Amino acid sequence: MPPAASPPTLVWFRDDLRLADNPALTAAAGGDGPIVAVYVLDEESPGLRPLGGAARWWLAGSLRALATDLRARGVPLVLRRGPAAQRISELVEEVGAAEVVWNRRYDPAAAAVDDTVADVLAARGVGVATFQAALLVEPAQMRTKTGGPYGVFTPFLRALLALPEPRFPLPAPKAVRSLAGVPSDRLEDWDLEPTAPDWAAGFRSVWRPGEAGAGDRLTAFLDEGLKGYATLRDRPDRTSTSRLSPHLRFGEISPFQVFHAARHAREAGRGGTTGQDVDKFVAELVWREFAYHLLAQNPRLATANHQPRFDAFPWRSDASALHAWQRGRTGYPIVDAGMRELWTTGWMHNRVRMVVASFLVKHLLIDWREGERWFWDTLVDADPANNAASWQWVAGSGADAAPYFRIFNPVLQGEKFDPDGAYVKHWIPALRRLGAQHVHRPFDTPPLELAAAGVTLGRDYPAPLVDHKVARERALAALATIKT
């Protein structure tokens, strides 16, 4: 390997798989020496949660896209697998790196790994530089008047928006010096993507992982989806949400890019966008921030009730009902459509996520952690902060949670947010011939109407697992047992 005039800098990619607005990459590219770009698949360091199946599929596509983008600048992406501290240390020795740079992570388990890596490198006299890239505001910077972390979203939102405007995004480096000939794993050898069976066929028809896909998704949303977002975002039958969540999850686009693009759209009046639409969209972006701030103060957010009183909640163990929920066979169309969308595409509309989660924990009285685990495995945007915080929000056990006694009626939710039944009919073909007045309540549909639509309950579509009124009363009775 030919010597370099200056020692190389290692750029450690993690949940920031992009070139633009990547402060670590920008800093390394501005140095005197060449860079070595590396991604470490770490499934062994203590405390790290292995990715679910859907997220592994996305990671493979995202790494492939990142490697292509780096290669266009003459930089190979080095892949290594194993404990991060060991693999980064080995690579530093191999290439003679003088410094390792990365963008900070805020999942406490991941941050602990980063601290270990920093300690190992410091002991070897190797420099470390870290940067803010994944959050608009770091958790240590957001404190209430009493000095503690925020536990309620609305004050958090107000406080964040009252801060100086987030920095503008950085452009991708134009010129990057690299070090060639560094050995790398083959992505295909990591078995991130399914083969037999190939359950990701539906994913490929919907998603394009990578920075270019993220940019195209944002542009399409600003042009076509942001107008009316404040009122239409709850409609699963409409293309009215950004679907940027998996791109944000893997850092193919940064919150700084999204924030400023939305603000610019309002200033430019892009596509008839209003201030109300942009404010609501920004609030959703800030909810992601809030979830990470909660995770920073509660590392067990995915496994322990944020409100300890829920430790005594009388959850039911019902494997049959859980399986029916997972496979979209509860007998409530809006719930089943959502679960089938999830299984097919790795994603679900946010309003429907709330409905299906409420159904699991309140209609079926199944522990929210069962739902969190299922989403972790099946969502392409499965996020250590958002996934856990949102499940606890619905369950009533989290910070700033929806009260447990708020029990969604799945029929009314369907009729309100999917009024023509287009969403349900798309994901449940057996109900396509039912009229809008019946499609969300086939169990209440007169037999002649069902027959005319070619539907036999129990054969073409299941009867309800539970009666809504009975389930609601049972849930409230369960809640009464833990009231203080």
N, C-alpha and C positions, 0 to 999 in steps of 0.2 A: 504494500500500500504506500503510495508516494507521500512523503511528508508534506504537511501544509505549513504555510508561513505562520499561521496562528493556529492554536489548538481548536478543535471543533467544539460547537455547542450542541448539546442534546436537547431536542424539543420533544417533550413527552406529551403526546396526545392522549386524551381520555374521553370526557363527555364534551368535546369541543372540536368535532370532526369537520373543520372548515378552514379556509385560508383567510377570508375577509373577517375583519373585526376579531382577530385572534392575537391578543397582545403578546402572548409568549412567542408566537412565531414572528411577529413584527420585530420584537426586541432582538431575537436571535439573528434575523435576516439583516439587521442593522449593525451587527458586530463585524469584527475584522476577519474572523475565521469562518470555515464552512459549517453547515448544520447537518445533523443527523436526525431525521424524523423517525420517531418510534411509537408504536402502540403495543402495550402489554396487556394480554388477556389474563387477568389475575382472578382466578377462581379459588385461590388457596390461602390468601392472607386472612388472618383471623377477623371475624365480624362482617366480612363482605358477603352480600347476598347474591348468589348466582343469578344471572339473567334468566327470565322465563323464555319459553320457546319462541314466542312471537318477537320479543325484543332481540333474541339472538339472530333471527332471520333478518331483522332490520339492520343490526350491527354489521352483518356480512355485506349487505348492499352499501352501507355507508362507508365502510372501510375500502371497499372496491372503488367507490367514487372518489374518496379522498386520495387513494393511491394514484388514480388517473390524473387528478388535478395537480398533485405534487409532481408527478412524472413530467407533466407538460412544462414544468419549471426546472426540470433536470434533477429533481430530488426523489430518490427512491424512498418508499415507506417501509421501514424495517418492522417486522412483526415478531414478537416474542411471547411466549406463554409461560406462566408460572408466577411465583410470588414477586411482586413488583420490586421490593427492596433488593432481592437477589438479582433479578434480571437487569434492572437499571444499573446496578453496581457492576455487573459483568460487562455490560455494553460500554460503560464509561471506560473501563480498563482496556477493552478491545480497541477502541478508537482514540484513546488518549484525550477524552473530553476534559475541558477545564471548567465547564459549567453545565448545569442542567436547568432548564426552564419549563415551567408548566403554569396552567391556569388553575386557580384554586377550586376545590370541591367543598361542598357544605354538608353532605351526608357525614355525620360524625364518624362512622366506620371508615369511609373513604378518606376523610381528613386525617384519621389516625394512621392510615397507611402512608399518606403523604408525609406526615411528621416522621415516621420511621425511616422513609427514604431520605429525607433531609438530614436526619441524624447520621445515617450510614455514610452519606456523601461528605458531610462536614468532617467526620472522623478521617476521611481520606484526603481532606484538603480540597475538595471539589466544591465550587461555588453553586449556589442555588438562588434562583430568582422566581418569584411567583407573582401572578397577576389576577386582577378581578375581571372576569369575563362572563360568568354564568348568571349573575344576579345584578340588578340595577343598584341595589344597596346591600352591603354585607350585614349579616346579623348583628355584629358588634356595634354597628352604627345606628341601629334602630332601637331606641329606648324610650319608655314612657317618662312622664315627668317625675315619677318616683324612682327612675333608674332601672326598672325591670323590663323584660321583653314584653312585646304586645301579645295579648291573648284573644283579642277581638278584632275582626277584620276591618270594620269600617273606620275605627280610629287609626289603624295601621295604614289604610289607604290614604286617609287625609294627611297623615304625617309624612308619608313617602312623597305624595304629590306636592307637599309644601317645601320639600327640599329643593336645592338648586337642580335644574334640569340635568338628567343623566348625560354623560359625555356622548359626543357624536361617534358613530362607528368608524373604525379604522379601515382603510382600503387594504386589499390583499397585497402583499409584497410583490413588486414587479421583478426584482432581480434577487435571486437566492443562490448562494454558493453552496455546493453540496459535497459530500464525501462519498465516493463510489466504492463498491466492492464489499459492503458490510453484509454478512450473511443474514438471511431472514427466513422465518417460517413461511410455508405456503398457506394462504388463507383457506384453501380447500381442505387442508389437513385438520382444520379446527372443527369441522363438522357442525358449523353453526346453522346450516340450512337443512330442512327435512328432505329426505329422499324417498323412503318407503315406509309409510305412504307420504306423498308430497301434499301436505295439507295447506301449503302456502300459495296454491294456484290463484285463489281469490285475492290474496295480497298483491300479487304482481299486476293484477288488472286495475288496481286502485292507486298504488303507491309507487313513487320513484325516490328511493333513499338517496341522500347526497345533497351537497350544497346547492347544486343547480336546481334540483327538484324543490328544495326549500324556497329558493328565490322565485321560481315559477309559481309555486303555491301562494306565496305572499302577494305577488303581482296580480294573480287572478282574483284573490280575495279583495284586494283594494279596488280593483276595477269592477267586480261583479257582486261581491258579497258584503262589503262594508256598509253600503247604503241600506238603511233599514235594520241594521244589526241590532239596535237597541230593542226592537220589538220582535224581529223575526228569528233571533238566535235560538229561541225555544222551539222552533218548528223543525222536527226531524224530516218532514216531507219536503223541506226546502233546502237549497244549497246556500245556507246563510251563516255558516261558521267557517273559520279560517282553516281548520284541519292542519294547523301548524304544530300541534302538540308533539308528534313523534320527531319532527325536525328540531324542535326546541329540546326535547329530551336528549337527543344525541349531539346537540350543539352544532347542527348543520347551519343554524342561523342563531344569532344572539338576541337576547331581549332588547339590547340597545338598538339593533337594526329594526326590530319590529316596532319598538316604541316610537322611534323617530319617523319611520315610514308612515305610521298611522297619524302622527301629528302633522306631517307634511301633507297627507291626503286631506286633512281637514282644512289646512290653510289654503290649499289649492282648489278646494271644492271638488275634489276628484270623484267622478261618478255620482255627483249629487249627494255626497257624504255630508252628514250634519255633525255638529259638535257633540250631540247626544250619542250618536252612534260611536264616535271615536272614544268618548269618555267611558262608555260601557265596555268597549273592547279593551281599553287600557286597564280598566278595573279587573278584567279577566286575566290579563297579563300579570297584574299585581297579586292576584290570588295565588298564582304560581310562586311568587316571591314569599308570600305569607306562609305557604305550606313549607317552604324550605327554612324559614325562620322558626316555625314550630318544630321541625325536625332537629334543628340545631340545639334547641333547648330540651328536646325529648327524643333521645336516640332510639327509644323503643316504640316509636309511634306506630309501627306496623304490627306490633305484637302485644302491646299493653294499653289498656284503657287510659286515655288522657285524664278522664275523671274517674278516680278510684272507686266511686260508689257503684259503677257499672260492673265491678268485679263480682258483685253478688247477683247480677242479673240472671234469671233462670232460663238460659238458652236451651233450646231443644236439640237433640241429636237425631237427625232424620236423613239418612243417606239417600233414601229413595227420593224425597222431596228436593234435596240438594242436587241430585243428578238431573231431575226434571227441570229445575231452574237453569242449570248449566247448559242443557241442551235445547232450551226454549220450548218446553212442553208443560207450562204451568196452567194453560187454559185461559190466560189473560193475554190478548193479542199484542198490546203495546210492549209488555214484558217479553214475550216470546220473540217478537220481531227484533227487539234490541239484542237479545242473546244470540239470535241467529246472525244478525249483522256482525256482532263481535266474533263469532266463530268463523265466519266467512272472510272478513276483511281485516281482523285484528284491531278494530276501532268501533266505537259506539258514540252516537250523538250525546252531548252532555246532559240534556234534559232527560233523555231515556236512561242514562247512567243513574241518575237520581231515582227514577221510578223503579228500575230493576233492583237497585240496592235497597230501597225502602221495602220492596216486596220481600226480599230475602230476610231482612232482619225484623220486620214488623208483621208481615202476613205469615211467614213461616217460622219466626222466632229462632232463626239459625244465626249463630255467632257471626258478626261482621267480619271476623278474621278469615272465615271460610270464603267469603266473597272477595276479600282483599287478595287472598292467595290465588283465586281463580283469575282475577283480573291481572295479577302480576304475570301469570303464565300466558295469558291470551291477548293482552293488549300490546300493540307495537309501541305505544307511548307509556308503557308501565314505568312509573317514575317513583323513586323511593320516598319522595315527599308528597307529591300530589295524590298518588294512589291511596296512601295510608290516611292522609289528612281528610280526603274526601269521603272515604268510607266511615271514618269516625264522625265526620260532620253529619252524615245521614243517620248513623246509628244513635246520635245524641250523646255519644261518649267523649267527643272531642272538644277542642277549643272552639269557642264561638259556634257551637254546634246547633243544628236545627233541633228543636226540642223533640224528644222521643214521641210525644203524643201527637206530633204532626205526621199523620199517616196518610200517604198518598192513596187516593182511590184510583186504581189503574184504569178503570173504565173512563172516569171523568178526565183523567190526564190524557188519555188517548183521544177522546172526543174534543178536548180543548186544543191540543197541540198537533193533532193529525186529523183535522176535521173531515176530510174526504176519505180518510183511510188509505191514502196513497203509500205511506211508509209501511203500514202493516201489510198491505197487499203485495208490495214489492218483496218482502221477506217471508211472507206466508202465502204462497200461491194458492193453497187450498181455499183461502177466503176471498179470492179476487172477485168472485161473482156476487158477494154480499154487498148490499147498498150501504151508504155511509151511516145510515141510522142503525145498522146492525153489526157492522164489521168489528166494532170494539166490544160487543157483547153478544157473541154467537150463542152463549148459553141461555140468553133471554130472548132469543129470536124464535118466532113461531115456527113449528115444525114444517109447515108448508113453505115458508120462506127459505128455511135451510135446505129442504128438498129441491126447491127450484134452483138454488145456488150449487147444488151437488155436494152438500156438506152433511156428513153424518158424524155427530159428536162421538168421540171415542174411537172413530176409525180414521177420518180425514183430519180431525183436529181434536185435541183432548178436552175433556170436561175440566172445569176449574179444580185445582188442588184443594182450595179452601174457599169458603164463602167470605166475601169482603167484610160483611157486617160481623160475622162470627170472629173472623181473624182480628178485626179492629178491637173488639171487646176483650179478646184474649190478650192482645198486646198491651192494652191499657191496664189490665189486671196484673200482668207481669211487671209493668213499670211501677205499679203501686207497692210491690214488694220491696223496692229499693229506695223509696222516697224517705228522706230524712226529716 
